[in-house]
Each structure stands twice: as C-alpha cells, then as structure tokens.
Amino acid sequence: MGRKLVSGYVMVWVDDRGYIQEHRLVAEKSLGRMLRADEVVHHRNEIRTDNRPENLAVMTRAEHMNEHRDTLVTARKAVPWRKTG
C-alpha cells in the first residue's frame, strides 16, 4: 500500500479510509477537521504534487471554478473547430 500517483495527484493509504489524495489529508490536518462534501482543495501553483500547506487553499466548488475561469475560457477559445458567434 503506501503512496502512489494517480492523474498527477499523490494518493496515500489511510487504514480506515483507503487511498486518499494527499492534498486533502494535508488540508484536513491544517484545518483540524475533515473536509465537507462541498469543499475542494486548490493547489495555488497548480502543481498537483506540491502538497505543502502554504500551497493549498480550501474553497467551495463554485469558488474553485471561478479560480480557473480565465484558464477555461482561454482553452475553449483555442479549440480550432469550435464555432464562434
């Protein structure tokens, strides 16, 4: 068991929970509680393996979407087959 990499995220085995994303465990430890179902953990520098507490921000899914809105809009505009107008 131990640690493994899945989709760029570090996964850690926790006996009573199975494999958990390490950044979620780090955030929970920093908060002193488990994350709520509506909370996600954002990597400020967008490096999925950088799980230092200072690189992580807990936010709602809506806040997280807003955080990435500019990136998503730019990516959609870059799709050559996408019709505009």
PDB file of N, CA, C and O in Angstrom:
ATOM      1  N   MET A   1       0.850  -1.163   0.000  1.00  0.00           N
ATOM      2  CA  MET A   1       0.000   0.000   0.000  1.00  0.00           C
ATOM      3  C   MET A   1       0.905   1.238   0.000  1.00  0.00           C
ATOM      4  O   MET A   1       1.809   1.294  -0.833  1.00  0.00           O
ATOM      5  N   GLY A   2       0.728   2.210   0.856  1.00  0.00           N
ATOM      6  CA  GLY A   2       1.622   3.343   0.917  1.00  0.00           C
ATOM      7  C   GLY A   2       1.169   4.505   0.067  1.00  0.00           C
ATOM      8  O   GLY A   2       0.083   5.051   0.265  1.00  0.00           O
ATOM      9  N   ARG A   3       2.028   4.890  -0.907  1.00  0.00           N
ATOM     10  CA  ARG A   3       1.759   6.059  -1.746  1.00  0.00           C
ATOM     11  C   ARG A   3       1.781   5.658  -3.217  1.00  0.00           C
ATOM     12  O   ARG A   3       2.488   4.730  -3.609  1.00  0.00           O
ATOM     13  N   LYS A   4       0.989   6.376  -4.032  1.00  0.00           N
ATOM     14  CA  LYS A   4       1.033   6.176  -5.474  1.00  0.00           C
ATOM     15  C   LYS A   4       0.571   7.462  -6.154  1.00  0.00           C
ATOM     16  O   LYS A   4      -0.021   8.336  -5.522  1.00  0.00           O
ATOM     17  N   LEU A   5       0.848   7.559  -7.432  1.00  0.00           N
ATOM     18  CA  LEU A   5       0.472   8.729  -8.222  1.00  0.00           C
ATOM     19  C   LEU A   5      -0.683   8.352  -9.141  1.00  0.00           C
ATOM     20  O   LEU A   5      -0.582   7.387  -9.898  1.00  0.00           O
ATOM     21  N   VAL A   6      -1.789   9.112  -9.079  1.00  0.00           N
ATOM     22  CA  VAL A   6      -2.961   8.867  -9.908  1.00  0.00           C
ATOM     23  C   VAL A   6      -3.406  10.201 -10.502  1.00  0.00           C
ATOM     24  O   VAL A   6      -3.741  11.132  -9.771  1.00  0.00           O
ATOM     25  N   SER A   7      -3.407  10.285 -11.828  1.00  0.00           N
ATOM     26  CA  SER A   7      -3.809  11.508 -12.532  1.00  0.00           C
ATOM     27  C   SER A   7      -3.023  12.721 -12.046  1.00  0.00           C
ATOM     28  O   SER A   7      -3.547  13.834 -12.002  1.00  0.00           O
ATOM     29  N   GLY A   8      -1.773  12.498 -11.685  1.00  0.00           N
ATOM     30  CA  GLY A   8      -0.909  13.589 -11.256  1.00  0.00           C
ATOM     31  C   GLY A   8      -0.999  13.925  -9.784  1.00  0.00           C
ATOM     32  O   GLY A   8      -0.239  14.765  -9.302  1.00  0.00           O
ATOM     33  N   TYR A   9      -1.923  13.284  -9.041  1.00  0.00           N
ATOM     34  CA  TYR A   9      -2.101  13.541  -7.619  1.00  0.00           C
ATOM     35  C   TYR A   9      -1.449  12.435  -6.802  1.00  0.00           C
ATOM     36  O   TYR A   9      -1.501  11.265  -7.179  1.00  0.00           O
ATOM     37  N   VAL A  10      -0.831  12.807  -5.677  1.00  0.00           N
ATOM     38  CA  VAL A  10      -0.265  11.827  -4.758  1.00  0.00           C
ATOM     39  C   VAL A  10      -1.412  11.243  -3.936  1.00  0.00           C
ATOM     40  O   VAL A  10      -2.184  11.973  -3.314  1.00  0.00           O
ATOM     41  N   MET A  11      -1.506   9.921  -3.944  1.00  0.00           N
ATOM     42  CA  MET A  11      -2.514   9.211  -3.165  1.00  0.00           C
ATOM     43  C   MET A  11      -1.809   8.512  -2.007  1.00  0.00           C
ATOM     44  O   MET A  11      -0.737   7.935  -2.185  1.00  0.00           O
ATOM     45  N   VAL A  12      -2.411   8.564  -0.822  1.00  0.00           N
ATOM     46  CA  VAL A  12      -1.828   7.985   0.384  1.00  0.00           C
ATOM     47  C   VAL A  12      -2.825   7.008   0.978  1.00  0.00           C
ATOM     48  O   VAL A  12      -4.017   7.305   1.058  1.00  0.00           O
ATOM     49  N   TRP A  13      -2.342   5.833   1.399  1.00  0.00           N
ATOM     50  CA  TRP A  13      -3.216   4.853   2.027  1.00  0.00           C
ATOM     51  C   TRP A  13      -3.463   5.246   3.479  1.00  0.00           C
ATOM     52  O   TRP A  13      -2.527   5.471   4.247  1.00  0.00           O
ATOM     53  N   VAL A  14      -4.737   5.324   3.835  1.00  0.00           N
ATOM     54  CA  VAL A  14      -5.153   5.567   5.215  1.00  0.00           C
ATOM     55  C   VAL A  14      -6.009   4.362   5.605  1.00  0.00           C
ATOM     56  O   VAL A  14      -7.018   4.073   4.961  1.00  0.00           O
ATOM     57  N   ASP A  15      -5.597   3.662   6.663  1.00  0.00           N
ATOM     58  CA  ASP A  15      -6.216   2.379   7.006  1.00  0.00           C
ATOM     59  C   ASP A  15      -7.734   2.386   7.030  1.00  0.00           C
ATOM     60  O   ASP A  15      -8.352   1.477   6.475  1.00  0.00           O
ATOM     61  N   ASP A  16      -8.349   3.365   7.643  1.00  0.00           N
ATOM     62  CA  ASP A  16      -9.806   3.338   7.758  1.00  0.00           C
ATOM     63  C   ASP A  16     -10.528   4.021   6.600  1.00  0.00           C
ATOM     64  O   ASP A  16     -11.758   4.058   6.575  1.00  0.00           O
ATOM     65  N   ARG A  17      -9.771   4.566   5.636  1.00  0.00           N
ATOM     66  CA  ARG A  17     -10.390   5.305   4.526  1.00  0.00           C
ATOM     67  C   ARG A  17      -9.969   4.827   3.145  1.00  0.00           C
ATOM     68  O   ARG A  17     -10.601   5.189   2.154  1.00  0.00           O
ATOM     69  N   GLY A  18      -8.914   4.021   3.058  1.00  0.00           N
ATOM     70  CA  GLY A  18      -8.397   3.606   1.757  1.00  0.00           C
ATOM     71  C   GLY A  18      -7.446   4.659   1.206  1.00  0.00           C
ATOM     72  O   GLY A  18      -6.862   5.429   1.968  1.00  0.00           O
ATOM     73  N   TYR A  19      -7.286   4.697  -0.132  1.00  0.00           N
ATOM     74  CA  TYR A  19      -6.416   5.702  -0.752  1.00  0.00           C
ATOM     75  C   TYR A  19      -7.128   7.050  -0.778  1.00  0.00           C
ATOM     76  O   TYR A  19      -8.265   7.158  -1.236  1.00  0.00           O
ATOM     77  N   ILE A  20      -6.444   8.069  -0.284  1.00  0.00           N
ATOM     78  CA  ILE A  20      -6.963   9.435  -0.214  1.00  0.00           C
ATOM     79  C   ILE A  20      -5.944  10.359  -0.872  1.00  0.00           C
ATOM     80  O   ILE A  20      -4.739  10.138  -0.755  1.00  0.00           O
ATOM     81  N   GLN A  21      -6.417  11.383  -1.556  1.00  0.00           N
ATOM     82  CA  GLN A  21      -5.499  12.360  -2.144  1.00  0.00           C
ATOM     83  C   GLN A  21      -4.756  13.078  -1.014  1.00  0.00           C
ATOM     84  O   GLN A  21      -5.364  13.600  -0.080  1.00  0.00           O
ATOM     85  N   GLU A  22      -3.436  13.089  -1.127  1.00  0.00           N
ATOM     86  CA  GLU A  22      -2.599  13.637  -0.067  1.00  0.00           C
ATOM     87  C   GLU A  22      -2.932  15.097   0.240  1.00  0.00           C
ATOM     88  O   GLU A  22      -2.915  15.502   1.403  1.00  0.00           O
ATOM     89  N   HIS A  23      -3.237  15.892  -0.790  1.00  0.00           N
ATOM     90  CA  HIS A  23      -3.516  17.305  -0.536  1.00  0.00           C
ATOM     91  C   HIS A  23      -4.765  17.480   0.325  1.00  0.00           C
ATOM     92  O   HIS A  23      -4.857  18.444   1.086  1.00  0.00           O
ATOM     93  N   ARG A  24      -5.716  16.575   0.217  1.00  0.00           N
ATOM     94  CA  ARG A  24      -6.916  16.642   1.063  1.00  0.00           C
ATOM     95  C   ARG A  24      -6.558  16.321   2.517  1.00  0.00           C
ATOM     96  O   ARG A  24      -7.070  16.958   3.438  1.00  0.00           O
ATOM     97  N   LEU A  25      -5.675  15.329   2.724  1.00  0.00           N
ATOM     98  CA  LEU A  25      -5.233  14.996   4.077  1.00  0.00           C
ATOM     99  C   LEU A  25      -4.461  16.151   4.714  1.00  0.00           C
ATOM    100  O   LEU A  25      -4.656  16.458   5.891  1.00  0.00           O
ATOM    101  N   VAL A  26      -3.587  16.790   3.936  1.00  0.00           N
ATOM    102  CA  VAL A  26      -2.809  17.926   4.442  1.00  0.00           C
ATOM    103  C   VAL A  26      -3.746  19.070   4.822  1.00  0.00           C
ATOM    104  O   VAL A  26      -3.570  19.697   5.866  1.00  0.00           O
ATOM    105  N   ALA A  27      -4.737  19.343   3.980  1.00  0.00           N
ATOM    106  CA  ALA A  27      -5.693  20.408   4.270  1.00  0.00           C
ATOM    107  C   ALA A  27      -6.498  20.083   5.521  1.00  0.00           C
ATOM    108  O   ALA A  27      -6.726  20.958   6.356  1.00  0.00           O
ATOM    109  N   GLU A  28      -6.927  18.836   5.655  1.00  0.00           N
ATOM    110  CA  GLU A  28      -7.683  18.441   6.842  1.00  0.00           C
ATOM    111  C   GLU A  28      -6.857  18.617   8.113  1.00  0.00           C
ATOM    112  O   GLU A  28      -7.363  19.081   9.135  1.00  0.00           O
ATOM    113  N   LYS A  29      -5.589  18.244   8.039  1.00  0.00           N
ATOM    114  CA  LYS A  29      -4.718  18.403   9.203  1.00  0.00           C
ATOM    115  C   LYS A  29      -4.552  19.880   9.549  1.00  0.00           C
ATOM    116  O   LYS A  29      -4.583  20.249  10.723  1.00  0.00           O
ATOM    117  N   SER A  30      -4.377  20.722   8.536  1.00  0.00           N
ATOM    118  CA  SER A  30      -4.225  22.160   8.767  1.00  0.00           C
ATOM    119  C   SER A  30      -5.484  22.770   9.377  1.00  0.00           C
ATOM    120  O   SER A  30      -5.403  23.636  10.248  1.00  0.00           O
ATOM    121  N   LEU A  31      -6.656  22.309   8.910  1.00  0.00           N
ATOM    122  CA  LEU A  31      -7.933  22.831   9.417  1.00  0.00           C
ATOM    123  C   LEU A  31      -8.300  22.237  10.773  1.00  0.00           C
ATOM    124  O   LEU A  31      -9.051  22.842  11.539  1.00  0.00           O
ATOM    125  N   GLY A  32      -7.772  21.064  11.066  1.00  0.00           N
ATOM    126  CA  GLY A  32      -8.127  20.380  12.306  1.00  0.00           C
ATOM    127  C   GLY A  32      -9.477  19.689  12.226  1.00  0.00           C
ATOM    128  O   GLY A  32     -10.098  19.414  13.253  1.00  0.00           O
ATOM    129  N   ARG A  33      -9.938  19.406  11.004  1.00  0.00           N
ATOM    130  CA  ARG A  33     -11.222  18.731  10.799  1.00  0.00           C
ATOM    131  C   ARG A  33     -11.231  18.107   9.412  1.00  0.00           C
ATOM    132  O   ARG A  33     -10.380  18.410   8.575  1.00  0.00           O
ATOM    133  N   MET A  34     -12.199  17.234   9.179  1.00  0.00           N
ATOM    134  CA  MET A  34     -12.352  16.658   7.850  1.00  0.00           C
ATOM    135  C   MET A  34     -12.993  17.683   6.927  1.00  0.00           C
ATOM    136  O   MET A  34     -13.740  18.553   7.374  1.00  0.00           O
ATOM    137  N   LEU A  35     -12.699  17.574   5.647  1.00  0.00           N
ATOM    138  CA  LEU A  35     -13.310  18.463   4.666  1.00  0.00           C
ATOM    139  C   LEU A  35     -14.788  18.131   4.512  1.00  0.00           C
ATOM    140  O   LEU A  35     -15.189  16.973   4.622  1.00  0.00           O
ATOM    141  N   ARG A  36     -15.587  19.151   4.259  1.00  0.00           N
ATOM    142  CA  ARG A  36     -17.010  18.943   3.986  1.00  0.00           C
ATOM    143  C   ARG A  36     -17.168  18.499   2.532  1.00  0.00           C
ATOM    144  O   ARG A  36     -16.255  18.668   1.725  1.00  0.00           O
ATOM    145  N   ALA A  37     -18.306  17.941   2.209  1.00  0.00           N
ATOM    146  CA  ALA A  37     -18.573  17.433   0.859  1.00  0.00           C
ATOM    147  C   ALA A  37     -18.495  18.539  -0.188  1.00  0.00           C
ATOM    148  O   ALA A  37     -18.160  18.264  -1.340  1.00  0.00           O
ATOM    149  N   ASP A  38     -18.797  19.786   0.186  1.00  0.00           N
ATOM    150  CA  ASP A  38     -18.795  20.891  -0.774  1.00  0.00           C
ATOM    151  C   ASP A  38     -17.449  21.605  -0.863  1.00  0.00           C
ATOM    152  O   ASP A  38     -17.341  22.627  -1.541  1.00  0.00           O
ATOM    153  N   GLU A  39     -16.423  21.086  -0.191  1.00  0.00           N
ATOM    154  CA  GLU A  39     -15.111  21.736  -0.196  1.00  0.00           C
ATOM    155  C   GLU A  39     -14.123  20.978  -1.091  1.00  0.00           C
ATOM    156  O   GLU A  39     -14.099  19.748  -1.124  1.00  0.00           O
ATOM    157  N   VAL A  40     -13.318  21.750  -1.808  1.00  0.00           N
ATOM    158  CA  VAL A  40     -12.230  21.203  -2.614  1.00  0.00           C
ATOM    159  C   VAL A  40     -10.941  21.869  -2.166  1.00  0.00           C
ATOM    160  O   VAL A  40     -10.961  22.904  -1.500  1.00  0.00           O
ATOM    161  N   VAL A  41      -9.816  21.263  -2.539  1.00  0.00           N
ATOM    162  CA  VAL A  41      -8.513  21.813  -2.189  1.00  0.00           C
ATOM    163  C   VAL A  41      -7.821  22.235  -3.470  1.00  0.00           C
ATOM    164  O   VAL A  41      -7.583  21.419  -4.361  1.00  0.00           O
ATOM    165  N   HIS A  42      -7.502  23.515  -3.555  1.00  0.00           N
ATOM    166  CA  HIS A  42      -6.861  24.104  -4.739  1.00  0.00           C
ATOM    167  C   HIS A  42      -5.360  24.204  -4.509  1.00  0.00           C
ATOM    168  O   HIS A  42      -4.913  24.645  -3.450  1.00  0.00           O
ATOM    169  N   HIS A  43      -4.579  23.787  -5.516  1.00  0.00           N
ATOM    170  CA  HIS A  43      -3.127  23.977  -5.496  1.00  0.00           C
ATOM    171  C   HIS A  43      -2.841  25.360  -6.076  1.00  0.00           C
ATOM    172  O   HIS A  43      -3.048  25.584  -7.268  1.00  0.00           O
ATOM    173  N   ARG A  44      -2.372  26.275  -5.255  1.00  0.00           N
ATOM    174  CA  ARG A  44      -2.145  27.664  -5.694  1.00  0.00           C
ATOM    175  C   ARG A  44      -1.200  27.740  -6.891  1.00  0.00           C
ATOM    176  O   ARG A  44      -1.430  28.529  -7.808  1.00  0.00           O
ATOM    177  N   ASN A  45      -0.138  26.929  -6.892  1.00  0.00           N
ATOM    178  CA  ASN A  45       0.817  26.982  -8.004  1.00  0.00           C
ATOM    179  C   ASN A  45       0.466  25.987  -9.116  1.00  0.00           C
ATOM    180  O   ASN A  45       1.217  25.842 -10.081  1.00  0.00           O
ATOM    181  N   GLU A  46      -0.676  25.304  -8.979  1.00  0.00           N
ATOM    182  CA  GLU A  46      -1.201  24.351  -9.951  1.00  0.00           C
ATOM    183  C   GLU A  46      -0.323  23.124 -10.164  1.00  0.00           C
ATOM    184  O   GLU A  46      -0.488  22.407 -11.151  1.00  0.00           O
ATOM    185  N   ILE A  47       0.614  22.875  -9.243  1.00  0.00           N
ATOM    186  CA  ILE A  47       1.441  21.670  -9.289  1.00  0.00           C
ATOM    187  C   ILE A  47       0.801  20.651  -8.359  1.00  0.00           C
ATOM    188  O   ILE A  47       0.845  20.802  -7.138  1.00  0.00           O
ATOM    189  N   ARG A  48       0.207  19.615  -8.936  1.00  0.00           N
ATOM    190  CA  ARG A  48      -0.599  18.655  -8.178  1.00  0.00           C
ATOM    191  C   ARG A  48       0.174  17.873  -7.125  1.00  0.00           C
ATOM    192  O   ARG A  48      -0.427  17.341  -6.192  1.00  0.00           O
ATOM    193  N   THR A  49       1.485  17.794  -7.256  1.00  0.00           N
ATOM    194  CA  THR A  49       2.284  17.056  -6.275  1.00  0.00           C
ATOM    195  C   THR A  49       2.856  17.952  -5.182  1.00  0.00           C
ATOM    196  O   THR A  49       3.498  17.454  -4.257  1.00  0.00           O
ATOM    197  N   ASP A  50       2.635  19.259  -5.269  1.00  0.00           N
ATOM    198  CA  ASP A  50       3.144  20.202  -4.264  1.00  0.00           C
ATOM    199  C   ASP A  50       2.094  20.364  -3.168  1.00  0.00           C
ATOM    200  O   ASP A  50       1.232  21.240  -3.241  1.00  0.00           O
ATOM    201  N   ASN A  51       2.180  19.518  -2.166  1.00  0.00           N
ATOM    202  CA  ASN A  51       1.166  19.471  -1.125  1.00  0.00           C
ATOM    203  C   ASN A  51       1.582  20.159   0.168  1.00  0.00           C
ATOM    204  O   ASN A  51       1.126  19.788   1.250  1.00  0.00           O
ATOM    205  N   ARG A  52       2.452  21.166   0.054  1.00  0.00           N
ATOM    206  CA  ARG A  52       2.802  21.961   1.229  1.00  0.00           C
ATOM    207  C   ARG A  52       1.559  22.749   1.665  1.00  0.00           C
ATOM    208  O   ARG A  52       0.831  23.257   0.812  1.00  0.00           O
ATOM    209  N   PRO A  53       1.306  22.858   2.958  1.00  0.00           N
ATOM    210  CA  PRO A  53       0.115  23.579   3.423  1.00  0.00           C
ATOM    211  C   PRO A  53      -0.013  24.987   2.839  1.00  0.00           C
ATOM    212  O   PRO A  53      -1.118  25.429   2.524  1.00  0.00           O
ATOM    213  N   GLU A  54       1.102  25.686   2.695  1.00  0.00           N
ATOM    214  CA  GLU A  54       1.044  27.060   2.169  1.00  0.00           C
ATOM    215  C   GLU A  54       0.677  27.116   0.685  1.00  0.00           C
ATOM    216  O   GLU A  54       0.359  28.187   0.169  1.00  0.00           O
ATOM    217  N   ASN A  55       0.718  25.982  -0.001  1.00  0.00           N
ATOM    218  CA  ASN A  55       0.342  25.925  -1.412  1.00  0.00           C
ATOM    219  C   ASN A  55      -1.115  25.504  -1.608  1.00  0.00           C
ATOM    220  O   ASN A  55      -1.605  25.472  -2.737  1.00  0.00           O
ATOM    221  N   LEU A  56      -1.800  25.184  -0.527  1.00  0.00           N
ATOM    222  CA  LEU A  56      -3.160  24.662  -0.622  1.00  0.00           C
ATOM    223  C   LEU A  56      -4.173  25.674  -0.105  1.00  0.00           C
ATOM    224  O   LEU A  56      -3.931  26.361   0.888  1.00  0.00           O
ATOM    225  N   ALA A  57      -5.305  25.757  -0.786  1.00  0.00           N
ATOM    226  CA  ALA A  57      -6.406  26.627  -0.360  1.00  0.00           C
ATOM    227  C   ALA A  57      -7.694  25.821  -0.401  1.00  0.00           C
ATOM    228  O   ALA A  57      -8.021  25.215  -1.422  1.00  0.00           O
ATOM    229  N   VAL A  58      -8.421  25.814   0.702  1.00  0.00           N
ATOM    230  CA  VAL A  58      -9.712  25.130   0.763  1.00  0.00           C
ATOM    231  C   VAL A  58     -10.782  26.108   0.309  1.00  0.00           C
ATOM    232  O   VAL A  58     -10.835  27.245   0.779  1.00  0.00           O
ATOM    233  N   MET A  59     -11.637  25.660  -0.611  1.00  0.00           N
ATOM    234  CA  MET A  59     -12.695  26.514  -1.142  1.00  0.00           C
ATOM    235  C   MET A  59     -13.869  25.659  -1.597  1.00  0.00           C
ATOM    236  O   MET A  59     -13.766  24.436  -1.690  1.00  0.00           O
ATOM    237  N   THR A  60     -14.981  26.320  -1.877  1.00  0.00           N
ATOM    238  CA  THR A  60     -16.138  25.596  -2.401  1.00  0.00           C
ATOM    239  C   THR A  60     -15.886  25.263  -3.869  1.00  0.00           C
ATOM    240  O   THR A  60     -14.970  25.806  -4.487  1.00  0.00           O
ATOM    241  N   ARG A  61     -16.691  24.381  -4.414  1.00  0.00           N
ATOM    242  CA  ARG A  61     -16.563  24.039  -5.840  1.00  0.00           C
ATOM    243  C   ARG A  61     -16.789  25.278  -6.707  1.00  0.00           C
ATOM    244  O   ARG A  61     -16.092  25.477  -7.701  1.00  0.00           O
ATOM    245  N   ALA A  62     -17.752  26.100  -6.336  1.00  0.00           N
ATOM    246  CA  ALA A  62     -18.037  27.328  -7.100  1.00  0.00           C
ATOM    247  C   ALA A  62     -16.840  28.268  -7.069  1.00  0.00           C
ATOM    248  O   ALA A  62     -16.465  28.828  -8.099  1.00  0.00           O
ATOM    249  N   GLU A  63     -16.239  28.446  -5.898  1.00  0.00           N
ATOM    250  CA  GLU A  63     -15.051  29.303  -5.795  1.00  0.00           C
ATOM    251  C   GLU A  63     -13.914  28.735  -6.634  1.00  0.00           C
ATOM    252  O   GLU A  63     -13.163  29.484  -7.259  1.00  0.00           O
ATOM    253  N   HIS A  64     -13.788  27.421  -6.647  1.00  0.00           N
ATOM    254  CA  HIS A  64     -12.724  26.780  -7.420  1.00  0.00           C
ATOM    255  C   HIS A  64     -12.931  26.986  -8.918  1.00  0.00           C
ATOM    256  O   HIS A  64     -11.973  27.238  -9.649  1.00  0.00           O
ATOM    257  N   MET A  65     -14.172  26.880  -9.374  1.00  0.00           N
ATOM    258  CA  MET A  65     -14.475  27.138 -10.790  1.00  0.00           C
ATOM    259  C   MET A  65     -14.138  28.585 -11.149  1.00  0.00           C
ATOM    260  O   MET A  65     -13.575  28.843 -12.212  1.00  0.00           O
ATOM    261  N   ASN A  66     -14.474  29.519 -10.277  1.00  0.00           N
ATOM    262  CA  ASN A  66     -14.132  30.926 -10.511  1.00  0.00           C
ATOM    263  C   ASN A  66     -12.625  31.121 -10.579  1.00  0.00           C
ATOM    264  O   ASN A  66     -12.134  31.919 -11.377  1.00  0.00           O
ATOM    265  N   GLU A  67     -11.893  30.397  -9.745  1.00  0.00           N
ATOM    266  CA  GLU A  67     -10.432  30.478  -9.720  1.00  0.00           C
ATOM    267  C   GLU A  67      -9.840  30.086 -11.075  1.00  0.00           C
ATOM    268  O   GLU A  67      -8.824  30.640 -11.494  1.00  0.00           O
ATOM    269  N   HIS A  68     -10.474  29.132 -11.757  1.00  0.00           N
ATOM    270  CA  HIS A  68      -9.955  28.622 -13.028  1.00  0.00           C
ATOM    271  C   HIS A  68     -10.709  29.154 -14.250  1.00  0.00           C
ATOM    272  O   HIS A  68     -10.439  28.726 -15.372  1.00  0.00           O
ATOM    273  N   ARG A  69     -11.630  30.060 -14.051  1.00  0.00           N
ATOM    274  CA  ARG A  69     -12.473  30.541 -15.155  1.00  0.00           C
ATOM    275  C   ARG A  69     -11.651  31.076 -16.326  1.00  0.00           C
ATOM    276  O   ARG A  69     -11.911  30.703 -17.470  1.00  0.00           O
ATOM    277  N   ASP A  70     -10.672  31.935 -16.073  1.00  0.00           N
ATOM    278  CA  ASP A  70      -9.878  32.507 -17.163  1.00  0.00           C
ATOM    279  C   ASP A  70      -9.148  31.429 -17.955  1.00  0.00           C
ATOM    280  O   ASP A  70      -9.079  31.499 -19.182  1.00  0.00           O
ATOM    281  N   THR A  71      -8.608  30.440 -17.264  1.00  0.00           N
ATOM    282  CA  THR A  71      -7.903  29.345 -17.931  1.00  0.00           C
ATOM    283  C   THR A  71      -8.863  28.550 -18.808  1.00  0.00           C
ATOM    284  O   THR A  71      -8.524  28.186 -19.934  1.00  0.00           O
ATOM    285  N   LEU A  72     -10.062  28.280 -18.291  1.00  0.00           N
ATOM    286  CA  LEU A  72     -11.051  27.502 -19.049  1.00  0.00           C
ATOM    287  C   LEU A  72     -11.533  28.266 -20.276  1.00  0.00           C
ATOM    288  O   LEU A  72     -11.669  27.683 -21.352  1.00  0.00           O
ATOM    289  N   VAL A  73     -11.791  29.558 -20.127  1.00  0.00           N
ATOM    290  CA  VAL A  73     -12.259  30.371 -21.252  1.00  0.00           C
ATOM    291  C   VAL A  73     -11.184  30.439 -22.332  1.00  0.00           C
ATOM    292  O   VAL A  73     -11.487  30.294 -23.517  1.00  0.00           O
ATOM    293  N   THR A  74      -9.945  30.655 -21.939  1.00  0.00           N
ATOM    294  CA  THR A  74      -8.840  30.715 -22.899  1.00  0.00           C
ATOM    295  C   THR A  74      -8.688  29.389 -23.632  1.00  0.00           C
ATOM    296  O   THR A  74      -8.477  29.374 -24.845  1.00  0.00           O
ATOM    297  N   ALA A  75      -8.794  28.279 -22.914  1.00  0.00           N
ATOM    298  CA  ALA A  75      -8.660  26.954 -23.528  1.00  0.00           C
ATOM    299  C   ALA A  75      -9.787  26.708 -24.528  1.00  0.00           C
ATOM    300  O   ALA A  75      -9.549  26.153 -25.601  1.00  0.00           O
ATOM    301  N   ARG A  76     -10.987  27.105 -24.194  1.00  0.00           N
ATOM    302  CA  ARG A  76     -12.114  26.898 -25.114  1.00  0.00           C
ATOM    303  C   ARG A  76     -11.964  27.728 -26.374  1.00  0.00           C
ATOM    304  O   ARG A  76     -12.310  27.270 -27.463  1.00  0.00           O
ATOM    305  N   LYS A  77     -11.453  28.939 -26.241  1.00  0.00           N
ATOM    306  CA  LYS A  77     -11.256  29.797 -27.418  1.00  0.00           C
ATOM    307  C   LYS A  77     -10.170  29.250 -28.332  1.00  0.00           C
ATOM    308  O   LYS A  77     -10.166  29.526 -29.532  1.00  0.00           O
ATOM    309  N   ALA A  78      -9.251  28.476 -27.767  1.00  0.00           N
ATOM    310  CA  ALA A  78      -8.129  27.951 -28.544  1.00  0.00           C
ATOM    311  C   ALA A  78      -8.500  26.722 -29.365  1.00  0.00           C
ATOM    312  O   ALA A  78      -7.717  26.296 -30.214  1.00  0.00           O
ATOM    313  N   VAL A  79      -9.670  26.146 -29.132  1.00  0.00           N
ATOM    314  CA  VAL A  79     -10.089  24.951 -29.876  1.00  0.00           C
ATOM    315  C   VAL A  79     -10.397  25.369 -31.307  1.00  0.00           C
ATOM    316  O   VAL A  79     -11.314  26.161 -31.526  1.00  0.00           O
ATOM    317  N   PRO A  80      -9.649  24.851 -32.296  1.00  0.00           N
ATOM    318  CA  PRO A  80      -9.795  25.333 -33.684  1.00  0.00           C
ATOM    319  C   PRO A  80     -11.145  25.004 -34.331  1.00  0.00           C
ATOM    320  O   PRO A  80     -11.584  25.732 -35.221  1.00  0.00           O
ATOM    321  N   TRP A  81     -11.803  23.938 -33.910  1.00  0.00           N
ATOM    322  CA  TRP A  81     -13.055  23.532 -34.557  1.00  0.00           C
ATOM    323  C   TRP A  81     -14.272  24.161 -33.907  1.00  0.00           C
ATOM    324  O   TRP A  81     -15.393  23.988 -34.388  1.00  0.00           O
ATOM    325  N   ARG A  82     -14.066  24.890 -32.821  1.00  0.00           N
ATOM    326  CA  ARG A  82     -15.196  25.481 -32.103  1.00  0.00           C
ATOM    327  C   ARG A  82     -15.776  26.646 -32.889  1.00  0.00           C
ATOM    328  O   ARG A  82     -15.046  27.545 -33.305  1.00  0.00           O
ATOM    329  N   LYS A  83     -17.081  26.628 -33.091  1.00  0.00           N
ATOM    330  CA  LYS A  83     -17.756  27.717 -33.791  1.00  0.00           C
ATOM    331  C   LYS A  83     -17.925  28.901 -32.848  1.00  0.00           C
ATOM    332  O   LYS A  83     -18.261  28.724 -31.677  1.00  0.00           O
ATOM    333  N   THR A  84     -17.698  30.084 -33.347  1.00  0.00           N
ATOM    334  CA  THR A  84     -17.904  31.293 -32.547  1.00  0.00           C
ATOM    335  C   THR A  84     -18.972  32.143 -33.192  1.00  0.00           C
ATOM    336  O   THR A  84     -19.233  32.045 -34.391  1.00  0.00           O
ATOM    337  N   GLY A  85     -19.586  32.981 -32.374  1.00  0.00           N
ATOM    338  CA  GLY A  85     -20.568  33.921 -32.901  1.00  0.00           C
ATOM    339  C   GLY A  85     -21.859  33.329 -33.012  1.00  0.00           C
ATOM    340  O   GLY A  85     -22.806  33.988 -33.441  1.00  0.00           O
TER     341      GLY A  85
END
